[in-house]
């Protein structure tokens, strides 16, 4: 169950202000204020459900008197035509919240659905599929929750969540060894040190300096195979993460090479929205 943090609540308020800030002139002109109805949110294609609490919060923010019933749980895969949620109450309120609630659901279920496809591609292998910080501004908590609903794992939530030494850190520090030395001296002792490398030479430097996690950035499969031989000679063996150009087609091969983690920016920055609709009918 997703936590509706103050940031998420503010995001919902901003979205409603964007769509409803000047009222709903059509519903107010066409529908009597006391008219009641029920409506179903329906999947128009196969998808993985995610972040239903956000849609619920949208409807309740518009009208606390609405009655909401969930028909599935977050993480469930549903087929075309499946009912996801039913709403009862004032027709004007339901329609006022409709677009905003669907916008959240279509985006977040899209992330969960794409993530599930990646996870299923390596379901019989111990390869972990992770997201990145390449998220929609303001949506990070929700998009990372959607990745979890899709069966994926979360990488860093923010810059304070872990030590990840990247190319610009290396450039500023002067070398990989120096960057690791400074990180070990200055970062909280409980955080593992991860280093992003672009070449086998950088990999060897990171291994020699005692990196606990190495990220192979934009390595071809052939170079990853070489890198795994270098890593295998280390005791203890560091965790190996691969990032850059991770497609569904590459995943089985990466699993066979012994990679531990793949981080996939596409899970959040390129997931297509899924098709959900709200069908309203008169209250029975």
One Martini backbone bead per residue (centre of mass of N, CA, C, O) as a GRO file, in nm:
protein
  284
    1UNK     BB    1   0.094   0.037   0.025
    2UNK     BB    2   0.071   0.360  -0.035
    3UNK     BB    3   0.211   0.658   0.068
    4UNK     BB    4   0.054   0.969   0.146
    5UNK     BB    5   0.236   1.206   0.117
    6UNK     BB    6   0.272   1.538   0.105
    7UNK     BB    7   0.381   1.529  -0.188
    8UNK     BB    8   0.146   1.367  -0.310
    9UNK     BB    9  -0.081   1.553  -0.223
   10UNK     BB   10   0.028   1.798  -0.380
   11UNK     BB   11   0.015   1.669  -0.658
   12UNK     BB   12  -0.290   1.632  -0.660
   13UNK     BB   13  -0.361   1.930  -0.625
   14UNK     BB   14  -0.222   2.031  -0.882
   15UNK     BB   15  -0.384   1.855  -1.082
   16UNK     BB   16  -0.664   1.969  -1.005
   17UNK     BB   17  -0.603   2.266  -1.061
   18UNK     BB   18  -0.542   2.227  -1.362
   19UNK     BB   19  -0.846   2.100  -1.428
   20UNK     BB   20  -1.042   2.259  -1.180
   21UNK     BB   21  -0.990   2.571  -1.127
   22UNK     BB   22  -1.265   2.658  -1.324
   23UNK     BB   23  -1.419   2.419  -1.326
   24UNK     BB   24  -1.728   2.241  -1.463
   25UNK     BB   25  -1.925   2.355  -1.704
   26UNK     BB   26  -2.061   2.106  -1.822
   27UNK     BB   27  -2.174   1.963  -1.570
   28UNK     BB   28  -2.318   2.218  -1.452
   29UNK     BB   29  -2.515   2.236  -1.709
   30UNK     BB   30  -2.621   1.918  -1.730
   31UNK     BB   31  -2.606   1.847  -1.416
   32UNK     BB   32  -2.748   1.783  -1.140
   33UNK     BB   33  -2.638   1.822  -0.820
   34UNK     BB   34  -2.805   1.545  -0.708
   35UNK     BB   35  -2.698   1.357  -0.902
   36UNK     BB   36  -2.662   1.007  -0.929
   37UNK     BB   37  -2.388   0.764  -0.964
   38UNK     BB   38  -2.203   0.519  -1.147
   39UNK     BB   39  -1.858   0.394  -1.183
   40UNK     BB   40  -1.612   0.249  -1.405
   41UNK     BB   41  -1.293   0.126  -1.407
   42UNK     BB   42  -1.142   0.023  -1.720
   43UNK     BB   43  -0.979  -0.205  -1.900
   44UNK     BB   44  -0.847  -0.181  -2.252
   45UNK     BB   45  -0.608  -0.365  -2.154
   46UNK     BB   46  -0.349  -0.527  -2.072
   47UNK     BB   47  -0.243  -0.503  -1.718
   48UNK     BB   48  -0.080  -0.339  -1.445
   49UNK     BB   49  -0.154  -0.257  -1.133
   50UNK     BB   50  -0.133   0.086  -0.984
   51UNK     BB   51  -0.184   0.320  -0.747
   52UNK     BB   52  -0.488   0.332  -0.631
   53UNK     BB   53  -0.468   0.543  -0.398
   54UNK     BB   54  -0.450   0.790  -0.581
   55UNK     BB   55  -0.728   0.776  -0.710
   56UNK     BB   56  -0.882   0.784  -0.449
   57UNK     BB   57  -0.773   1.064  -0.356
   58UNK     BB   58  -0.898   1.225  -0.582
   59UNK     BB   59  -1.197   1.169  -0.523
   60UNK     BB   60  -1.187   1.264  -0.221
   61UNK     BB   61  -1.096   1.555  -0.279
   62UNK     BB   62  -1.357   1.630  -0.436
   63UNK     BB   63  -1.539   1.391  -0.266
   64UNK     BB   64  -1.592   1.245   0.041
   65UNK     BB   65  -1.884   1.104  -0.041
   66UNK     BB   66  -1.758   0.895  -0.194
   67UNK     BB   67  -1.775   0.560  -0.317
   68UNK     BB   68  -1.516   0.304  -0.293
   69UNK     BB   69  -1.419   0.021  -0.509
   70UNK     BB   70  -1.206  -0.249  -0.517
   71UNK     BB   71  -1.117  -0.529  -0.749
   72UNK     BB   72  -0.808  -0.489  -0.708
   73UNK     BB   73  -0.463  -0.514  -0.681
   74UNK     BB   74  -0.167  -0.429  -0.652
   75UNK     BB   75   0.003  -0.612  -0.917
   76UNK     BB   76  -0.218  -0.690  -1.092
   77UNK     BB   77  -0.326  -0.878  -1.362
   78UNK     BB   78  -0.522  -0.763  -1.636
   79UNK     BB   79  -0.775  -0.766  -1.856
   80UNK     BB   80  -0.973  -0.689  -2.088
   81UNK     BB   81  -1.258  -0.545  -1.908
   82UNK     BB   82  -1.165  -0.492  -1.635
   83UNK     BB   83  -1.240  -0.409  -1.315
   84UNK     BB   84  -1.093  -0.177  -1.083
   85UNK     BB   85  -1.324   0.046  -1.019
   86UNK     BB   86  -1.582   0.186  -0.802
   87UNK     BB   87  -1.819   0.463  -0.820
   88UNK     BB   88  -2.016   0.651  -0.583
   89UNK     BB   89  -2.237   0.934  -0.655
   90UNK     BB   90  -2.183   1.226  -0.762
   91UNK     BB   91  -2.160   1.299  -1.088
   92UNK     BB   92  -1.995   1.558  -1.084
   93UNK     BB   93  -1.759   1.446  -0.916
   94UNK     BB   94  -1.670   1.217  -1.095
   95UNK     BB   95  -1.606   1.399  -1.348
   96UNK     BB   96  -1.403   1.592  -1.208
   97UNK     BB   97  -1.194   1.341  -1.143
   98UNK     BB   98  -1.139   1.158  -1.387
   99UNK     BB   99  -0.883   1.261  -1.541
  100UNK     BB  100  -0.683   1.264  -1.307
  101UNK     BB  101  -0.707   0.970  -1.222
  102UNK     BB  102  -0.629   0.852  -1.503
  103UNK     BB  103  -0.354   0.980  -1.536
  104UNK     BB  104  -0.224   0.832  -1.308
  105UNK     BB  105  -0.294   0.538  -1.387
  106UNK     BB  106  -0.181   0.526  -1.675
  107UNK     BB  107   0.110   0.585  -1.596
  108UNK     BB  108   0.161   0.375  -1.358
  109UNK     BB  109   0.063   0.119  -1.505
  110UNK     BB  110   0.274   0.144  -1.728
  111UNK     BB  111   0.521   0.095  -1.551
  112UNK     BB  112   0.431  -0.181  -1.437
  113UNK     BB  113   0.401  -0.326  -1.711
  114UNK     BB  114   0.691  -0.296  -1.812
  115UNK     BB  115   0.830  -0.424  -1.571
  116UNK     BB  116   0.702  -0.705  -1.596
  117UNK     BB  117   0.838  -0.774  -1.863
  118UNK     BB  118   1.127  -0.773  -1.752
  119UNK     BB  119   1.091  -0.978  -1.524
  120UNK     BB  120   0.985  -1.216  -1.703
  121UNK     BB  121   1.252  -1.247  -1.877
  122UNK     BB  122   1.398  -1.339  -1.568
  123UNK     BB  123   1.234  -1.542  -1.371
  124UNK     BB  124   1.477  -1.786  -1.368
  125UNK     BB  125   1.668  -1.557  -1.256
  126UNK     BB  126   1.912  -1.374  -1.043
  127UNK     BB  127   1.799  -1.102  -1.180
  128UNK     BB  128   1.787  -0.765  -1.114
  129UNK     BB  129   1.532  -0.517  -1.157
  130UNK     BB  130   1.594  -0.170  -1.201
  131UNK     BB  131   1.582   0.147  -1.146
  132UNK     BB  132   1.596   0.505  -1.152
  133UNK     BB  133   1.628   0.873  -1.157
  134UNK     BB  134   1.452   0.869  -1.434
  135UNK     BB  135   1.213   1.083  -1.356
  136UNK     BB  136   0.937   1.248  -1.300
  137UNK     BB  137   0.889   1.534  -1.178
  138UNK     BB  138   0.732   1.447  -0.861
  139UNK     BB  139   0.705   1.109  -0.934
  140UNK     BB  140   0.906   0.916  -0.798
  141UNK     BB  141   0.752   0.758  -0.583
  142UNK     BB  142   0.535   0.648  -0.779
  143UNK     BB  143   0.719   0.514  -0.993
  144UNK     BB  144   0.863   0.327  -0.790
  145UNK     BB  145   0.608   0.187  -0.701
  146UNK     BB  146   0.536   0.075  -0.980
  147UNK     BB  147   0.783  -0.102  -1.003
  148UNK     BB  148   0.708  -0.279  -0.762
  149UNK     BB  149   0.432  -0.374  -0.879
  150UNK     BB  150   0.597  -0.510  -1.131
  151UNK     BB  151   0.863  -0.654  -0.965
  152UNK     BB  152   1.066  -0.453  -0.906
  153UNK     BB  153   1.346  -0.252  -0.820
  154UNK     BB  154   1.505  -0.014  -0.615
  155UNK     BB  155   1.693   0.233  -0.631
  156UNK     BB  156   1.770   0.526  -0.579
  157UNK     BB  157   1.581   0.798  -0.454
  158UNK     BB  158   1.848   0.963  -0.393
  159UNK     BB  159   2.152   1.120  -0.319
  160UNK     BB  160   2.122   1.004  -0.003
  161UNK     BB  161   2.102   0.670  -0.051
  162UNK     BB  162   2.396   0.663  -0.198
  163UNK     BB  163   2.702   0.551  -0.331
  164UNK     BB  164   2.777   0.704  -0.662
  165UNK     BB  165   3.042   0.687  -0.874
  166UNK     BB  166   3.098   0.899  -1.134
  167UNK     BB  167   3.250   1.058  -1.387
  168UNK     BB  168   3.240   1.344  -1.246
  169UNK     BB  169   3.367   1.256  -0.982
  170UNK     BB  170   3.632   1.158  -1.103
  171UNK     BB  171   3.713   1.426  -1.230
  172UNK     BB  172   3.716   1.586  -0.959
  173UNK     BB  173   3.915   1.385  -0.798
  174UNK     BB  174   4.118   1.236  -1.044
  175UNK     BB  175   4.016   0.942  -0.943
  176UNK     BB  176   3.900   0.648  -0.840
  177UNK     BB  177   4.069   0.604  -0.590
  178UNK     BB  178   4.016   0.883  -0.467
  179UNK     BB  179   3.706   0.868  -0.454
  180UNK     BB  180   3.693   0.620  -0.267
  181UNK     BB  181   3.856   0.735  -0.035
  182UNK     BB  182   3.663   0.975   0.024
  183UNK     BB  183   3.404   0.810   0.065
  184UNK     BB  184   3.508   0.637   0.303
  185UNK     BB  185   3.562   0.895   0.487
  186UNK     BB  186   3.267   1.067   0.441
  187UNK     BB  187   3.068   0.848   0.452
  188UNK     BB  188   2.856   0.652   0.568
  189UNK     BB  189   2.936   0.336   0.688
  190UNK     BB  190   2.666   0.177   0.571
  191UNK     BB  191   2.762   0.244   0.283
  192UNK     BB  192   2.803   0.149  -0.020
  193UNK     BB  193   3.042   0.133  -0.289
  194UNK     BB  194   2.983   0.276  -0.604
  195UNK     BB  195   3.105   0.223  -0.950
  196UNK     BB  196   3.139   0.379  -1.251
  197UNK     BB  197   3.219   0.223  -1.570
  198UNK     BB  198   3.368   0.233  -1.919
  199UNK     BB  199   3.615   0.040  -1.861
  200UNK     BB  200   3.844  -0.202  -1.789
  201UNK     BB  201   4.045  -0.013  -1.651
  202UNK     BB  202   3.843   0.105  -1.449
  203UNK     BB  203   3.764  -0.160  -1.322
  204UNK     BB  204   4.042  -0.232  -1.204
  205UNK     BB  205   4.060   0.018  -1.025
  206UNK     BB  206   3.805  -0.036  -0.856
  207UNK     BB  207   3.891  -0.314  -0.750
  208UNK     BB  208   4.160  -0.224  -0.614
  209UNK     BB  209   3.992  -0.007  -0.424
  210UNK     BB  210   3.716  -0.166  -0.316
  211UNK     BB  211   3.465  -0.199  -0.461
  212UNK     BB  212   3.133  -0.325  -0.400
  213UNK     BB  213   3.025  -0.183  -0.667
  214UNK     BB  214   2.974  -0.232  -1.020
  215UNK     BB  215   2.919  -0.024  -1.310
  216UNK     BB  216   2.833  -0.109  -1.634
  217UNK     BB  217   2.861   0.131  -1.888
  218UNK     BB  218   2.782   0.062  -2.199
  219UNK     BB  219   2.816  -0.242  -2.243
  220UNK     BB  220   2.879  -0.499  -2.408
  221UNK     BB  221   2.848  -0.831  -2.399
  222UNK     BB  222   3.147  -0.889  -2.454
  223UNK     BB  223   3.257  -0.697  -2.229
  224UNK     BB  224   3.108  -0.827  -1.996
  225UNK     BB  225   3.249  -1.097  -2.010
  226UNK     BB  226   3.525  -0.978  -1.942
  227UNK     BB  227   3.447  -0.841  -1.674
  228UNK     BB  228   3.363  -1.103  -1.522
  229UNK     BB  229   3.652  -1.214  -1.511
  230UNK     BB  230   3.765  -0.992  -1.332
  231UNK     BB  231   3.563  -1.020  -1.097
  232UNK     BB  232   3.612  -1.330  -1.032
  233UNK     BB  233   3.910  -1.264  -0.907
  234UNK     BB  234   3.764  -1.151  -0.664
  235UNK     BB  235   3.825  -1.111  -0.297
  236UNK     BB  236   3.556  -1.022  -0.280
  237UNK     BB  237   3.283  -1.018  -0.474
  238UNK     BB  238   3.133  -0.794  -0.648
  239UNK     BB  239   2.878  -0.626  -0.750
  240UNK     BB  240   2.689  -0.638  -1.065
  241UNK     BB  241   2.615  -0.369  -1.278
  242UNK     BB  242   2.393  -0.281  -1.551
  243UNK     BB  243   2.403  -0.005  -1.790
  244UNK     BB  244   2.267   0.062  -2.080
  245UNK     BB  245   2.072  -0.060  -2.321
  246UNK     BB  246   1.827  -0.214  -2.183
  247UNK     BB  247   1.671  -0.489  -2.310
  248UNK     BB  248   1.471  -0.754  -2.341
  249UNK     BB  249   1.667  -0.917  -2.530
  250UNK     BB  250   1.925  -0.903  -2.326
  251UNK     BB  251   1.857  -1.038  -2.052
  252UNK     BB  252   1.924  -1.343  -2.077
  253UNK     BB  253   2.228  -1.297  -2.139
  254UNK     BB  254   2.298  -1.148  -1.875
  255UNK     BB  255   2.225  -1.378  -1.689
  256UNK     BB  256   2.438  -1.581  -1.806
  257UNK     BB  257   2.690  -1.388  -1.722
  258UNK     BB  258   2.622  -1.297  -1.400
  259UNK     BB  259   2.453  -1.072  -1.350
  260UNK     BB  260   2.284  -0.899  -1.086
  261UNK     BB  261   2.217  -0.606  -1.220
  262UNK     BB  262   1.967  -0.396  -1.368
  263UNK     BB  263   1.943  -0.064  -1.499
  264UNK     BB  264   1.624   0.102  -1.605
  265UNK     BB  265   1.512   0.393  -1.734
  266UNK     BB  266   1.261   0.304  -1.911
  267UNK     BB  267   1.055   0.237  -1.688
  268UNK     BB  268   1.002   0.566  -1.656
  269UNK     BB  269   1.079   0.739  -1.931
  270UNK     BB  270   0.923   0.505  -2.151
  271UNK     BB  271   0.648   0.443  -2.053
  272UNK     BB  272   0.349   0.360  -2.159
  273UNK     BB  273   0.040   0.432  -2.156
  274UNK     BB  274  -0.249   0.308  -2.056
  275UNK     BB  275  -0.584   0.176  -2.105
  276UNK     BB  276  -0.829   0.373  -1.945
  277UNK     BB  277  -1.171   0.391  -1.822
  278UNK     BB  278  -1.477   0.579  -1.762
  279UNK     BB  279  -1.797   0.439  -1.673
  280UNK     BB  280  -2.110   0.592  -1.674
  281UNK     BB  281  -2.406   0.536  -1.467
  282UNK     BB  282  -2.693   0.499  -1.342
  283UNK     BB  283  -2.824   0.458  -1.052
  284UNK     BB  284  -2.973   0.158  -0.908
   0.00000   0.00000   0.00000
